[in-house]
Every structure is written in structure tokens, then in C-alpha cells.
Amino acid sequence: MITRRECLGSTAAIAATAALVPLGILPRPVDAQEARGTPILRSIPASGEALPVIGLGTNNYSPTSFEERITRRVVLERLPQLGGKVVDTAPAYRDSEVTLGAMMAELGNRERLFLATKVTAPGGSVDAGRAMIEESFRRLQTARIDLLQVHNLDGVDVLMPELQSLKRVGRVRYIGVTTSRAEQYPALLAAMRRHPLDFVQVDYSLANRGAAAQVLPLARQRRQAVLVNLPFGGRRDANLFARVRERALPDWAAQFGADSWAQFFLKYVIGHPAVTAVIPGMTRLVNLQDNIGAGFGALPDEAQRRRMEEHWDREVAPA
Ligand SMILES: NC(=O)c1ccc[n+]([C@@H]2O[C@H](COP(=O)([O-])OP(=O)(O)OC[C@H]3O[C@@H](n4cnc5c(N)ncnc54)[C@H](OP(=O)(O)O)[C@@H]3O)[C@@H](O)[C@H]2O)c1
């Protein structure tokens, strides 16, 4: 168990993380990102509110040791300092909401984050969904959720009046739906046409471009913001990084400022004009520092994005 005292205070936390540097869990503190300039912002169509394009996915925020907790806390602390804002969680992600709620209270940075969580209607029950929402407020230790999404479209029709009502009274600022599976795209497209959604969340990456066919164009047409999940193909061993482990980054990646494969993958995603923000899963500062760099400087244009796809299809995917 970690005592409250152990977890309080940024200085103590940073000092503790120093012990992890030799283990390769963390790099030495690097704050070069603060000198990069202004992060790339995209507007939420429904309101015009601007969001930085790089956010954080937290489906792996249920730490089981002091080291695991502290590395995640450092990511949550540094995210807004380095220019990120969106944090995506869900009741389904085990202790993620509880972890985030406690850490935001310790760090005092709730107001610097755009907090997105999710809800379902188990067995089609709106009451069960309502209870889940109240539990999210409690676990996240917040009076306002920035974005409430119907997770995997589970109960979207029955929950939508409840979500709209929470938005009307100001407890929730935006409403949306999520999926991460192509089989759900027909249902997603139907929900996007049927409901007044502010946001949709969908899987999209250089290796998984199905959302570009209909979902992303419809989001633009309906003026719905888009969060992208699984930009690296998920946490499994077969993610995109495993495919490029032995490969050098193409030298032309420098044309749009990608310094690493992670930035290559993320700049591809946020180079799509329908995308508002991407939420890579990150539990380590070294990865945050890498990924946040994709949200600064140039983005690939249409021709460069085609070149990235061709490179992936011809050089990487067949190997
Ligand atoms: N249906 C839904 O609503 C749905 C479904 C799936 C996901 N999501 C959301 O989307 C988020 C993202 O998905 P995901 O986390 O499963 O997959 P992901 O973002 O595609 O990949 C995350 C994995 O990439 C690693 N990584 C991150 N940055 C890296 C870098 N620069 N270099 C090397 N490795 C790097 C992470 O490692 P470390 O952890 O070690 O940093 C983690 O293992 C989730 O956390 C969740 O919030 C929503």
C-alpha cells in the first residue's frame, strides 16, 4: 500500500522516479518539449472549443505496485504541462477512474484536463446506466465530466435522453459514443445519423484504415468531433511497434517533423482532417515525451499521407 504522504508532492514523486531511470522504466527528465512552441489544436465542431491533438488513453491505469502508480502519475502530471489535455477512461477499465480521480486530487490538475469517460446500459437498463454515471462522478472526484460516451454503443438509444439531460444541466459538457471494432461501424453510422452527438470515438491507424471509408467523412458532415483509439494497434504484442522494430524510419518522415515511429503513426492519424484528438495509451513518461512531439510542428498533407500508406502496405505489412 502507498501512503498518502508518499504520493503527495511533485518533488517527492519526481525524486522517486529517479530511482527508476537505471531500470529503463523512465528516461532522465527531459523538458525539451516545453521549448517546442504551441501545440496543434483542433476545434470541437459543436462549440468551437479548441483541444490539443494528443491525449491519453488509460485502459491500463490500474497499478498494482508503487512503481506502476508513480510512473502513471508522472504521465498525468506532465501531460498538461507538455501541452496535452484529453484523458479517456471508462468504468470498464478496472481501477482507471479511481486512479485518475485520486491522482488529479493529489496533483490539483483536474481543470487542466478534458476528462472523457463512458457508460453502458447493462441489460438495457437506464437505471443501471444512471448508477454507473453517478459512480463515475464519485470515482473521478469531479462535479463535471467533459465528455460522456456510450461505450461500444451498448445501450445508445436508451441512454441518449439521459445523456442529453445531464448535458442540459451542465454536469456533462459533451456527449458521444465509442467503438473499436469494424463490425460495429454500421451501428455507429446509424447512431451518428440518429443522435445529436458531439463526439464519436473510433479505432483508426496506419494499419487499420477502415474508419476513413465512411465514419470519418460522416463525422465531418455531421460536425461531430472525433477521438481516435488504438492508434498503435493496441497493447498486444502484435501492435504497430512490433512491425517496425527492425526498421529505420524513412528519411522523408523528416518532411513533416516525425522523429520516431510513434510520431509517424500519430501524425498519420491526426493528419486526417476529421480527427480532433488521438488518445494513445501511455503509462510511461518516455512514451508521453515521444508521443506529445507528434502534436507539434508540421503534419503530413494528403500526398504525404498516401505515401505513408504505400510505404506501410509495400514495405512493412507484407514482411
Ligand atoms: N471501445 C472503446 O471505447 C475503446 C477501445 C480500445 C481503446 N480505447 C481507448 O483508447 C486508448 C488507446 O488504446 P490502447 O491503449 O489499448 O492502445 P494503443 O494506444 O494503440 O497502444 C498502447 C500501447 O502502446 C505503447 N506505447 C505508447 N506510446 C509508445 C511509444 N512512443 N513507443 C512505444 N510504445 C508506445 C503503450 O505502452 P506503455 O503503456 O508502456 O506506455 C501501450 O502498450 C485506451 O487506453 C482507451 O482509453 C477505447
Ligand as a Chemical Component Dictionary entry (heavy atoms), coordinates in Angstrom:
data_LIG
# 
_chem_comp.id                   LIG 
_chem_comp.type                 NON-POLYMER 
_chem_comp.pdbx_formal_charge   0 
_chem_comp.three_letter_code    LIG 
# 
loop_
_chem_comp_atom.comp_id 
_chem_comp_atom.atom_id 
_chem_comp_atom.alt_atom_id 
_chem_comp_atom.type_symbol 
_chem_comp_atom.charge 
_chem_comp_atom.model_Cartn_x 
_chem_comp_atom.model_Cartn_y 
_chem_comp_atom.model_Cartn_z 
_chem_comp_atom.pdbx_ordinal 
LIG N1  N1  N 0  -14.196 0.842  -27.479 1  
LIG C1  C1  C 0  -13.540 1.781  -26.847 2  
LIG O1  O1  O 0  -14.116 2.722  -26.363 3  
LIG C2  C2  C 0  -12.039 1.685  -26.750 4  
LIG C3  C3  C 0  -11.389 0.505  -27.137 5  
LIG C4  C4  C 0  -9.995  0.455  -27.018 6  
LIG C5  C5  C 0  -9.293  1.552  -26.520 7  
LIG N2  N2  N 1  -9.981  2.677  -26.115 8  
LIG C6  C6  C 0  -9.228  3.837  -25.589 9  
LIG O2  O2  O 0  -8.134  4.089  -26.450 10 
LIG C7  C7  C 0  -6.925  4.117  -25.686 11 
LIG C8  C8  C 0  -5.776  3.652  -26.543 12 
LIG O3  O3  O 0  -5.834  2.267  -26.794 13 
LIG P1  P1  P 0  -4.748  1.246  -26.198 14 
LIG O4  O4  O 0  -4.091  1.922  -25.054 15 
LIG O5  O5  O -1 -5.400  -0.057 -25.963 16 
LIG O6  O6  O 0  -3.766  1.023  -27.419 17 
LIG P2  P2  P 0  -2.715  1.960  -28.219 18 
LIG O7  O7  O 0  -2.845  3.361  -27.824 19 
LIG O8  O8  O 0  -2.843  1.602  -29.659 20 
LIG O9  O9  O 0  -1.315  1.344  -27.717 21 
LIG C9  C9  C 0  -0.895  1.494  -26.400 22 
LIG C10 C10 C 0  0.425   0.737  -26.254 23 
LIG O10 O10 O 0  1.437   1.446  -26.978 24 
LIG C11 C11 C 0  2.547   1.659  -26.108 25 
LIG N3  N3  N 0  3.152   2.939  -26.479 26 
LIG C12 C12 C 0  2.618   4.180  -26.333 27 
LIG N4  N4  N 0  3.457   5.116  -26.812 28 
LIG C13 C13 C 0  4.564   4.452  -27.262 29 
LIG C14 C14 C 0  5.778   4.870  -27.846 30 
LIG N5  N5  N 0  6.018   6.168  -28.096 31 
LIG N6  N6  N 0  6.699   3.926  -28.166 32 
LIG C15 C15 C 0  6.473   2.606  -27.936 33 
LIG N7  N7  N 0  5.319   2.145  -27.378 34 
LIG C16 C16 C 0  4.370   3.064  -27.048 35 
LIG C17 C17 C 0  1.967   1.712  -24.708 36 
LIG O11 O11 O 0  2.993   1.420  -23.795 37 
LIG P3  P3  P 0  3.067   1.995  -22.280 38 
LIG O12 O12 O 0  1.752   1.700  -21.630 39 
LIG O13 O13 O 0  4.199   1.200  -21.719 40 
LIG O14 O14 O 0  3.350   3.462  -22.305 41 
LIG C18 C18 C 0  0.889   0.632  -24.805 42 
LIG O15 O15 O 0  1.442   -0.646 -24.617 43 
LIG C19 C19 C 0  -7.226  3.234  -24.480 44 
LIG O16 O16 O 0  -6.318  3.452  -23.414 45 
LIG C20 C20 C 0  -8.648  3.643  -24.188 46 
LIG O17 O17 O 0  -8.664  4.853  -23.467 47 
LIG C21 C21 C 0  -11.333 2.773  -26.241 48 
# 
loop_
_chem_comp_bond.comp_id 
_chem_comp_bond.atom_id_1 
_chem_comp_bond.atom_id_2 
_chem_comp_bond.value_order 
_chem_comp_bond.pdbx_ordinal 
LIG N1  C1  SING 1  
LIG C1  O1  DOUB 2  
LIG C1  C2  SING 3  
LIG C2  C3  SING 4  
LIG C2  C21 DOUB 5  
LIG C3  C4  DOUB 6  
LIG C4  C5  SING 7  
LIG C5  N2  DOUB 8  
LIG N2  C6  SING 9  
LIG N2  C21 SING 10 
LIG C6  O2  SING 11 
LIG C6  C20 SING 12 
LIG O2  C7  SING 13 
LIG C7  C8  SING 14 
LIG C7  C19 SING 15 
LIG C8  O3  SING 16 
LIG O3  P1  SING 17 
LIG P1  O4  DOUB 18 
LIG P1  O5  SING 19 
LIG P1  O6  SING 20 
LIG O6  P2  SING 21 
LIG P2  O7  DOUB 22 
LIG P2  O8  SING 23 
LIG P2  O9  SING 24 
LIG O9  C9  SING 25 
LIG C9  C10 SING 26 
LIG C10 O10 SING 27 
LIG C10 C18 SING 28 
LIG O10 C11 SING 29 
LIG C11 N3  SING 30 
LIG C11 C17 SING 31 
LIG N3  C12 SING 32 
LIG N3  C16 SING 33 
LIG C12 N4  DOUB 34 
LIG N4  C13 SING 35 
LIG C13 C14 SING 36 
LIG C13 C16 DOUB 37 
LIG C14 N5  SING 38 
LIG C14 N6  DOUB 39 
LIG N6  C15 SING 40 
LIG C15 N7  DOUB 41 
LIG N7  C16 SING 42 
LIG C17 O11 SING 43 
LIG C17 C18 SING 44 
LIG O11 P3  SING 45 
LIG P3  O12 DOUB 46 
LIG P3  O13 SING 47 
LIG P3  O14 SING 48 
LIG C18 O15 SING 49 
LIG C19 O16 SING 50 
LIG C19 C20 SING 51 
LIG C20 O17 SING 52 
# 
